[in-house]
Protein backbone atom coordinates (compact mmCIF):
# COMPACT_ATOMS: atom_id res chain seq x y z
CA UNK A 1 0.00 0.00 0.00
CA UNK A 2 1.40 3.41 -0.96
CA UNK A 3 1.70 6.17 1.59
CA UNK A 4 -0.57 9.14 1.04
CA UNK A 5 1.29 12.12 -0.42
CA UNK A 6 2.13 14.80 2.10
CA UNK A 7 0.16 17.99 1.92
CA UNK A 8 2.36 20.95 1.24
CA UNK A 9 1.42 24.17 2.91
CA UNK A 10 1.69 27.33 0.85
CA UNK A 11 5.01 29.16 0.80
CA UNK A 12 5.89 32.83 0.46
CA UNK A 13 6.55 32.22 -3.24
CA UNK A 14 3.01 30.81 -3.63
CA UNK A 15 1.64 33.97 -2.00
CA UNK A 16 3.74 36.16 -4.28
CA UNK A 17 2.23 34.37 -7.30
CA UNK A 18 -1.23 35.15 -5.96
CA UNK A 19 -0.27 38.78 -5.35
CA UNK A 20 0.73 39.07 -9.02
CA UNK A 21 -2.57 37.54 -10.14
CA UNK A 22 -4.69 39.09 -12.84
CA UNK A 23 -8.06 38.84 -11.06
CA UNK A 24 -8.60 40.97 -7.94
CA UNK A 25 -9.46 37.89 -5.91
CA UNK A 26 -5.92 36.59 -6.30
CA UNK A 27 -4.04 39.54 -4.74
CA UNK A 28 -6.67 39.75 -2.01
CA UNK A 29 -6.13 36.10 -1.13
CA UNK A 30 -2.37 36.62 -1.32
CA UNK A 31 -2.53 39.55 1.11
CA UNK A 32 -4.47 37.46 3.58
CA UNK A 33 -2.07 34.51 3.30
CA UNK A 34 1.17 36.48 3.32
CA UNK A 35 0.71 37.36 6.99
CA UNK A 36 1.71 33.78 7.79
CA UNK A 37 5.12 34.29 6.15
CA UNK A 38 6.09 37.92 6.74
CA UNK A 39 7.06 39.38 10.05
CA UNK A 40 7.27 43.15 10.51
CA UNK A 41 11.06 43.16 10.70
CA UNK A 42 11.58 40.93 7.63
CA UNK A 43 12.34 43.80 5.28
CA UNK A 44 13.34 41.59 2.36
CA UNK A 45 10.02 39.76 2.39
CA UNK A 46 8.07 43.00 2.85
CA UNK A 47 9.79 44.44 -0.21
CA UNK A 48 9.03 41.29 -2.22
CA UNK A 49 5.36 41.54 -1.21
CA UNK A 50 5.19 45.23 -2.15
CA UNK A 51 6.84 44.58 -5.52
CA UNK A 52 4.49 41.68 -6.21
CA UNK A 53 1.21 43.40 -5.31
CA UNK A 54 2.14 46.77 -6.77
CA UNK A 55 1.14 50.30 -5.91
CA UNK A 56 -1.67 50.35 -8.46
CA UNK A 57 -3.58 47.51 -6.79
CA UNK A 58 -3.04 49.02 -3.34
CA UNK A 59 -4.34 52.36 -4.59
CA UNK A 60 -7.45 50.69 -6.01
CA UNK A 61 -7.97 48.76 -2.77
CA UNK A 62 -7.82 51.96 -0.72
CA UNK A 63 -10.06 53.90 -3.11
CA UNK A 64 -12.63 51.10 -3.14
CA UNK A 65 -12.61 51.10 0.65
CA UNK A 66 -13.19 54.85 0.65
CA UNK A 67 -16.11 54.52 -1.78
CA UNK A 68 -14.25 55.95 -4.77
CA UNK A 69 -13.59 54.31 -8.10
CA UNK A 70 -15.11 50.90 -8.80
CA UNK A 71 -18.52 50.12 -7.33
CA UNK A 72 -17.88 46.36 -7.49
CA UNK A 73 -17.88 44.94 -3.98
CA UNK A 74 -19.25 48.15 -2.49
CA UNK A 75 -20.87 46.03 0.22
CA UNK A 76 -17.37 45.17 1.41
CA UNK A 77 -16.09 48.75 1.55
CA UNK A 78 -15.23 48.61 5.24
CA UNK A 79 -13.33 45.33 4.84
CA UNK A 80 -11.34 46.78 1.91
CA UNK A 81 -10.57 49.92 3.87
CA UNK A 82 -9.40 47.92 6.90
CA UNK A 83 -7.25 45.63 4.76
CA UNK A 84 -5.62 48.55 2.95
CA UNK A 85 -4.91 50.28 6.29
CA UNK A 86 -3.26 47.13 7.65
CA UNK A 87 -1.16 46.69 4.51
CA UNK A 88 -0.02 50.33 4.49
CA UNK A 89 0.77 50.11 8.21
CA UNK A 90 2.95 47.04 7.63
CA UNK A 91 4.88 48.79 4.85
CA UNK A 92 5.22 51.91 7.01
CA UNK A 93 6.55 49.85 9.90
CA UNK A 94 9.13 48.37 7.56
CA UNK A 95 10.18 51.87 6.52
CA UNK A 96 10.50 52.90 10.16
CA UNK A 97 12.72 49.92 10.87
CA UNK A 98 14.98 50.86 7.97
CA UNK A 99 15.15 54.45 9.25
CA UNK A 100 16.01 53.30 12.78
CA UNK A 101 18.68 50.93 11.55
CA UNK A 102 20.23 53.54 9.29
CA UNK A 103 20.24 56.49 11.63
CA UNK A 104 20.38 55.07 15.12
CA UNK A 105 22.05 51.70 14.89
CA UNK A 106 24.70 52.61 12.32
CA UNK A 107 28.01 52.97 14.16
CA UNK A 108 28.75 56.45 12.77
CA UNK A 109 25.38 57.80 13.87
CA UNK A 110 25.40 55.98 17.20
CA UNK A 111 28.83 57.35 18.10
CA UNK A 112 27.86 60.89 17.12
CA UNK A 113 30.78 61.21 14.72
CA UNK A 114 28.44 62.12 11.84
CA UNK A 115 27.06 65.07 13.77
CA UNK A 116 30.53 66.35 14.69
CA UNK A 117 31.76 66.69 11.12
URBELLIN-V327055 format. One line per field, one symbol per residue. ss: DSSP state (A for helix, B for strand, O for the rest). phi: phi as a letter, one per 30 degrees, with the letter a starting at -180 (. if undefined). psi: psi as a letter, one per 20 degrees, with the letter a starting at -180 (. if undefined). Layout:
ss = ???
phi = ???
psi = ???
This chain:
ss = OOOOOOOOOOOAAAAAAAAOOOOAAAAAAAAAAAOOOOOOOOAAAAAAAAAAAAAAAAAAAAAAAOOOOOOOOAAAAAAAAAAAAAAAAAAAAAAAAAAAAAAAAOAAAAAOAAAAO
phi = .ddddddcddceddddddddeddeddddddddddddcccecddddedddedddiddddddddddddicidcdiddcedddddddddddddddddddddedddcccdeddddiddddd
psi = pqqpqqppqqrhhghhgghjqhqhhghggghhhhhihpqhjnhghgghgghghqhgghghgghghijrcqipkiijggggggghggghgghggghhgggggghhiphgghijhhhh.
